[in-house]
Amino acid sequence: MELQNKDSLFSFIFSDVKNESETKELAVLDRITAIYFTIYFFILALMLTSENHYFLGLIIIFSIGSLFFAFICTYENRTRLATSLICATIIIISSVLTICVSYDAGYHWVILTTIMLIFFDSRSSIRFKLGYSIFVILALLLITLLSVTAPILSLPSLSFIKYSCAMNIILIGIVATTIAYFYRSKFADSEEKIIQYNKKLLLMANFDALTLLKNRFSINDHMVDLACSCARSGDSFFIAIGDVDYFKHINDQFGHDAGDYVLRTIANIFIDYMAEKGDVARW
């Protein structure tokens, strides 16, 4: 029963989107990222409450609602809206915590994960992605300046800063690894499609579609290589060319399907006979 529940949850998170124009990979990545940050924000709210930052803890709890809404949007053909909500929530909460609690805790570095999320969206233009990267860099510089001048609500304990740093490092590592994994899976699938397509093109270029024998183009290249090889080694090779007698009569009397069957059958006979002896082609 427990295994079935895990499979159901896994299938729910990795389910496809309804809109054919949206990619499943981005939607799934948004869902996983929303889950990561929901857990992170919940733990962070408890930590802030323990440091008497009740108002900040309440704000973070409310921010979990926006992550939940983003999670739901991925099932409603609003993947880009979900991505925007996740990025906006991370930027706002991380900025507030850095300015009001502690710069040393490293909350601001979490914002860098949103760049990877934005770059994963294949539908966004490169100009938009570069612009967003510049925006994040400028935002981090502004947060750094404000954290120096802004009054801290109350000085957090040293253990709080240490635990926050550790948690931020773990979160950034997990999110970066997850996005990198999705990048790798995405490009691996594309690479596999290209490999299979190239194999298909190679098959079409070098083999006869009906009999699957080498075509004239392919056997010509083979004979050139064979002639050069035999010239160097002093060996000999032989070429035999044959024709199917009365083949036109077969097509006319029994139809072209029967003629195709005869050609395939003869081709298979020659392939079996010439196994490890030489090559067969349809000239």
MOWO-V501947 format. One record per pair of residues at least 4 apart in sequence whose ideal C-beta (glycine too) atoms are under 8 Angstrom apart, sorted by sequence separation. I is the first residue (numbers start at 0). J is the second residue. If there is no record, write none. Layout:
[[I:J] [I:J]]
//
This chain:
[[0:4] [1:5] [2:6] [3:7] [4:8] [5:9] [6:10] [7:11] [8:12] [9:13] [10:14] [21:25] [22:26] [23:27] [24:28] [25:29] [26:30] [27:31] [28:32] [29:33] [30:34] [31:35] [32:36] [33:37] [34:38] [35:39] [36:40] [37:41] [38:42] [39:43] [40:44] [41:45] [42:46] [43:47] [44:48] [45:49] [46:50] [48:52] [52:56] [53:57] [54:58] [55:59] [56:60] [57:61] [58:62] [59:63] [60:64] [61:65] [62:66] [63:67] [64:68] [65:69] [66:70] [67:71] [68:72] [69:73] [71:75] [73:77] [77:81] [78:82] [79:83] [80:84] [81:85] [82:86] [83:87] [84:88] [85:89] [86:90] [87:91] [88:92] [89:93] [90:94] [91:95] [92:96] [93:97] [94:98] [95:99] [96:100] [97:101] [100:104] [105:109] [111:115] [112:116] [113:117] [114:118] [115:119] [116:120] [123:127] [124:128] [125:129] [126:130] [127:131] [128:132] [129:133] [130:134] [131:135] [132:136] [133:137] [134:138] [135:139] [136:140] [137:141] [138:142] [139:143] [140:144] [141:145] [142:146] [143:147] [144:148] [145:149] [155:159] [156:160] [157:161] [158:162] [159:163] [160:164] [161:165] [162:166] [163:167] [164:168] [165:169] [166:170] [167:171] [168:172] [169:173] [170:174] [171:175] [172:176] [173:177] [174:178] [175:179] [176:180] [177:181] [178:182] [179:183] [180:184] [181:185] [182:186] [183:187] [184:188] [185:189] [186:190] [187:191] [188:192] [189:193] [190:194] [191:195] [192:196] [193:197] [194:198] [195:199] [196:200] [197:201] [198:202] [199:203] [200:204] [201:205] [202:206] [207:211] [213:217] [214:218] [215:219] [216:220] [217:221] [218:222] [219:223] [220:224] [221:225] [222:226] [223:227] [224:228] [225:229] [226:230] [227:231] [228:232] [229:233] [242:246] [245:249] [246:250] [247:251] [248:252] [249:253] [250:254] [253:257] [254:258] [255:259] [256:260] [257:261] [258:262] [259:263] [260:264] [261:265] [262:266] [263:267] [264:268] [265:269] [266:270] [267:271] [268:272] [269:273] [270:274] [272:276] [273:277] [16:21] [21:26] [47:52] [48:53] [72:77] [73:78] [96:101] [97:102] [101:106] [102:107] [123:128] [155:160] [203:208] [206:211] [207:212] [213:218] [229:234] [250:255] [253:258] [273:278] [16:22] [47:53] [72:78] [100:106] [117:123] [206:212] [207:213] [228:234] [229:235] [273:279] [16:23] [97:104] [206:213] [207:214] [229:236] [250:257] [15:23] [47:55] [48:56] [72:80] [73:81] [96:104] [120:128] [155:163] [205:213] [206:214] [213:221] [249:257] [250:258] [47:56] [72:81] [97:106] [205:214] [249:258] [270:279] [16:26] [96:106] [97:107] [117:127] [118:128] [226:236] [269:279] [45:56] [69:80] [70:81] [117:128] [205:216] [206:217] [225:236] [44:56] [47:59] [69:81] [72:84] [204:216] [205:217] [246:258] [249:261] [44:57] [69:82] [93:106] [94:107] [204:217] [266:279] [13:27] [92:106] [93:107] [117:131] [12:27] [44:59] [69:84] [117:132] [246:261] [266:281] [43:59] [44:60] [68:84] [69:85] [93:109] [94:110] [222:238] [93:110] [114:131] [12:30] [66:84] [113:131] [114:132] [243:261] [12:31] [40:59] [41:60] [65:84] [66:85] [69:88] [243:262] [262:281] [40:60] [89:109] [90:110] [89:110] [114:135] [12:34] [40:62] [41:63] [65:87] [66:88] [113:135] [243:265] [40:63] [65:88] [89:112] [90:113] [89:113] [111:135] [110:135] [37:63] [40:66] [62:88] [86:113] [85:113] [110:138] [111:139] [37:66] [62:91] [110:139] [36:66] [37:67] [62:92] [86:116] [85:116] [86:117] [107:139] [33:66] [59:92] [33:67] [58:92] [82:116] [82:117] [107:142] [33:69] [34:70] [107:143] [33:70] [58:95] [82:120] [107:146] [29:69] [30:70] [55:95] [29:70] [55:96] [79:120] [102:143] [236:277] [240:282] [30:73] [79:122] [29:73] [55:99] [94:138] [98:142] [102:146] [55:100] [90:135] [97:142] [102:147] [27:73] [26:73] [98:145] [26:74] [33:81] [52:100] [90:138] [94:142] [98:146] [29:78] [36:85] [97:146] [99:149] [101:151] [209:259] [98:149] [100:151] [104:155] [26:78] [29:81] [33:85] [36:88] [40:92] [99:151] [100:152] [210:262] [25:78] [29:82] [32:85] [36:89] [43:96] [47:100] [99:152] [209:262] [210:263] [101:155] [209:263] [212:266] [21:76] [26:81] [100:155] [104:159] [210:265] [211:266] [22:78] [29:85] [104:160] [210:266] [16:73] [17:74] [21:78] [25:82] [103:160] [106:163] [212:269] [221:278] [16:74] [18:76] [21:79] [101:159] [105:163] [109:167] [112:170] [212:270] [17:76] [101:160] [104:163] [105:164] [108:167] [112:171] [115:174] [119:178] [221:280] [14:74] [16:76] [104:164] [111:171] [115:175] [218:278] [103:164] [106:167] [109:170] [16:78] [101:163] [105:167] [109:171] [112:174] [116:178] [119:181] [218:280] [104:167] [105:168] [108:171] [112:175] [115:178] [119:182] [217:280] [115:179] [218:282] [213:278] [215:280] [112:178] [119:185] [213:279] [214:280] [215:281] [212:279] [213:280] [214:281] [215:282] [212:280] [213:281] [212:281] [210:281] [209:281] [207:280] [207:281] [32:112] [32:116] [29:116] [28:116] [28:119] [25:119] [24:119] [25:120] [25:121] [55:152] [22:121] [22:122] [52:152] [52:153] [51:153] [50:153] [50:155] [50:156] [50:159] [49:159] [46:159] [46:162] [46:163] [43:163] [43:166] [42:166] [39:166] [39:170] [36:170] [35:170] [35:173] [35:174] [32:174] [35:177] [32:177] [31:177] [32:178] [28:177] [28:178] [28:181] [27:181] [24:181] [24:184] [24:185]]
//
